[in-house]
């Protein structure tokens, strides 16, 4: 019995007690760890629940407007001066001397017209003038003689006055005959079709033997009149561009344009501001703007089509925001500002709409944090959770930015079409 008791007490000796203590400590640690994990789980669930209850938003800041504005618009080229030339006398074309593309100086002979009837009338007018001139000279001599005798008893005062009046009438008739001669002389000069200024013959619509009508040019087979020649001065060219209303505010002498034409791909021509109509076309809502461009090399031709890349000064002080950041509410146009993770709906005043972005004239500053894509049910004071922007989703990529710039240029070029899209 004593030996058994000794052996049993040996099992619960110092070593057994130590193992028991270790087991107890492990059990306590496991219990504490379980309690801590449970508390942590409760905290995570509470935090996730809170996060889920606050909608995630990505933030953007208003950007300054561009220093320059650019737009590509169709343009039409016209000569600096261009004149269709009509006949002023009726007759048959004797000869033409300048063909298409001929370089002419002012007064160069383009064609001659045979006018036998006018020649005869001119000769008759000169002969009539000589007759009237002879009568006038005789009336003057007679008047002088009668005037010399008026203080004698040979003639009466009444007869002297009659002769003076006759001389005055002959003088008036002489002046009328002189004007008649001048009129036919002008018609004789019109037999010579001459260039009105230095330039290039751009059209010749007449041949030898054609009958031309006075004041109406060449009468074609349908009875309509057309010009005989067309002469254009192309030392400089006029460029006509229809600028849309959204872009018209920047039209000023400061704008410039680079022109490209299909016949010279890759080559650009610099045009400068010349004039603006200062009125919109009611049908297109565009204003005709005129530019000028030098043409010393004669590369540009009248009535050509071109593309004008217009550059105008912008206003960097006017901020811009993407359209996706705007809220359309009954209170007006608003944006959702985030202050301390809470939403503040701010009324704004917008300016020019570029299609994908819009000018903000008032209501925001460059430092404001704006919700990039606010939801329709977002209210004042809502708690939100700020998340990082994802490129391509709620933050534009480089390609998207370039596409936005292209869309802005297209909108400036054709606002009506851009709005419909």
C-alpha positions, 0 to 999 in steps of 0.5 A, a space after each residue: 500500500 505504501 508503495 502504491 501510494 508513493 507511485 500515485 503521488 509521483 504521477 502528480 509530482 512537480 512535472 505533472 503540475 507543470 504540465 497541468 499549468 501549461 494546459 490550463 494556460 493554453 485553455 485560457 489563451 484560447 478562450 481569450 483569443 476567441 473572445 478577442 476574435 469575436 469582438 474584432 469580428 463584431 467591430 469589422 461587421 460594424 465597420 463594414 456595415 457603416 461603410 456599406 451604408 455610406 455610398 462610395 464616391 470618387 472626387 474631382 476638382 474643377 480644372 482651369 479653362 484652356 489658355 487657347 481654344 481650337 476648332 476645325 471648321 470648313 472654309 471657302 476660298 475666294 479671290 481678293 477681287 473677282 469680276 464677271 465681265 459682260 458686254 455693254 454693246 450688242 454685236 458679234 465677237 470679232 476676236 478674243 485674245 485671252 484664254 483660261 489662266 492668262 495673266 492680265 494687267 489692268 486695261 489688257 484687251 480681252 476681246 473685240 465686238 463688231 457693232 456696225 449699227 453703233 458705228 453708224 449711229 456714232 458717225 451720225 451723232 458726230 455729223 449732227 454735232 457739226 451741223 449744230 455747231 455751225 448753227 451755233 456759230 452763225 447765231 453768235 455772229 448774228 447776235 453780235 451784229 444785232 447787239 451792235 445796232 441796238 442803240 441805233 434806229 436800224 433795229 428794235 430792242 425786241 429783235 436784239 433780244 430774239 437773236 440773243 435767245 436764239 444763240 442761247 438755244 443753239 448753245 444748249 442744242 450744241 451741248 446736247 449734241 456733244 453729250 450724244 457724241 460722248 454717249 456713242 463714244 463710250 459705246 464705241 469704247 465698250 467694243 473693246 472688252 478689257 481687264 478691270 484689274 491685274 489678275 488671272 482669267 478664270 473663265 472664257 465663255 465666248 467664241 469668235 462669231 458669238 452674238 452678245 447682248 448689251 448688258 446681258 453678256 452672251 445669250 446661250 441656247 436657253 436664252 439666259 445671259 452669262 458673262 463673257 470672261 471672269 477675272 480674279 485677283 489672287 495675290 491674296 485670298 479671302 477665307 470665309 468661315 461660318 463660326 458657330 454661336 458657341 465659339 463666336 464670343 472669341 472672334 476678334 482680331 487676335 484669332 488666327 487659322 491654319 488652312 489645309 487644302 486637299 490638293 496639298 496634304 500636310 501643308 498648312 497656310 496661315 490666315 489672319 482675321 479680316 472681318 466678321 458679320 457681327 450677326 448670326 444666320 437664322 438658319 444655321 446659327 453661325 456668323 460669317 467670319 472673313 480671314 485673309 491669306 497671302 498667295 504669292 506662290 499662286 498655290 491657292 485657287 478661288 472657290 476652293 474648299 479648305 479646313 480652317 483650324 482656328 486658334 483663339 485666346 481662351 480664359 483660364 480663369 473660367 473653370 470647367 467640369 465634366 457634364 457627369 458631375 452636374 445635377 439637374 434639380 428643381 433648384 437649378 444646376 447643382 454640383 455635389 461638394 464633399 466637406 468632411 465626408 458629407 455632401 453639400 449641394 451647391 448651386 452653380 451658374 454654367 457657361 458654354 457647353 462643349 459637349 462633354 465639359 461645361 464652363 462653370 461661371 460661379 459657385 465653385 472654386 479650384 480647391 473644391 472637391 466635387 463628386 465625379 458621378 453623383 446619383 440622382 437620390 443624393 441629398 444635402 448632408 448625406 454621408 459618403 465614403 471617398 474612394 480612389 478613382 479608377 482610370 477608365 471608369 470614374 477617372 478618364 484615361 489619356 485616350 478618353 481625355 483626347 477623345 473629349 478634346 476631339 468632341 469639344 472641337 466637333 461641338 464647336 464646329 457643329 453644335 446642333 449635330 453634337 447636341 443631337 448625339 
